[in-house]
Amino acid sequence: MMRILTAAMVVLAAASAAPAAEEPAAADPWAGSTLAQTTLGEVWLGPPLETGDLRGQVVLLEFWGYRCGPCIASIPHLSKLHATYGAHGLSVVGAHAQGPAKAQAVAIATRSGANYTIVSRASVPGKMTFRGIPKVFVFDHTGAIVFDGHPGDKAMDRAIVAALKRRPHPLLGDVKYTVMKAAAAHVVAGRLGRAWTACEAKRKDTGRAGEESKLLLANLDRYASSLQKRTEKYRTEDPARCLAVLKKLKTEFAGCEISTAADAKLKELAGDKAFQTELKAQQMYAPIAAAFGKVPPRPADPRDRVRWQARWAGGIRQIKARVDQLKEQYPDSRFSAEAEKKLAQLIGG
């Protein structure tokens, strides 16, 4: 893998050194865009997410709150948008904006069917003067805001569809590949390994073939490197996602060294007892986490607490039994500790 990364640095250097008149790369409007400067804060629900992960995506960012009726009413619609257009380049993010009420926000989002990431302390530069929620910003693939308003406005849906139509392939950008058409076609079809191999064979050529090959290799390497970094981050935080990303690398880059390295990593993790233990604990924890999301937080008012206890006592007993089983089976797992912490917060222990 080190050879691949070293080769990629040479590719990037060669691409940047090419004469401006001959360089096929377009300017990168995303780097200084509003979305690139946006901060997402802490992820409360869903997979780990950073602003850089949204590069090239159409993004719907909604500021909402667990005590806001219209906000909660918009969750099913945003979930439907994410389910419909997620595979086509739409990312939906819900930014909680009513204080550090993580348990309440997660419970409301879960019960309302949110299938997208929920974060806290998000901030859009120059746009945080709005007075009410829900408030939605839609960004196109360049990171520019193309809609600013209410999630119930039909113009939001139209803006999303229009932005998705304008969105180029994230690995091809706006460049028209005239010589390396076959490699570009492999990229569109998801055969990134074949595209990599084709470009490697031509990257030392002079003229357009070499330029296009270097450019596409740089894009492929940036994408592969981002996935590789995620696997290291997910290794302890989210073992299941770590495996999913490695399998994605292995499949998409089949036929080149990136796939070989991913396969070697998968085999290494298959024999890693500590990793496999955390993976099994995570699999056991997943339905417990879902059960937590169905129970509303314990009310502060004693009178409300009595009604809450009567309504949710059975569900809490079932959760406690599952948590005890998880702790018994995997006492040293971070997922056991997380489950125990959530149970204590729920019952007030």
Helices and strands as residue ranges (DSSP letters): H 2-17, H 34-37, E 42-45, G 51-54, E 58-64, H 69-85, G 86-88, E 90-96, H 102-111, E 117-120, E 135-139, E 145-149, H 154-166, H 181-188, H 192-202, H 208-237, H 239-252, H 257-270, H 273-294, H 302-329, H 334-347
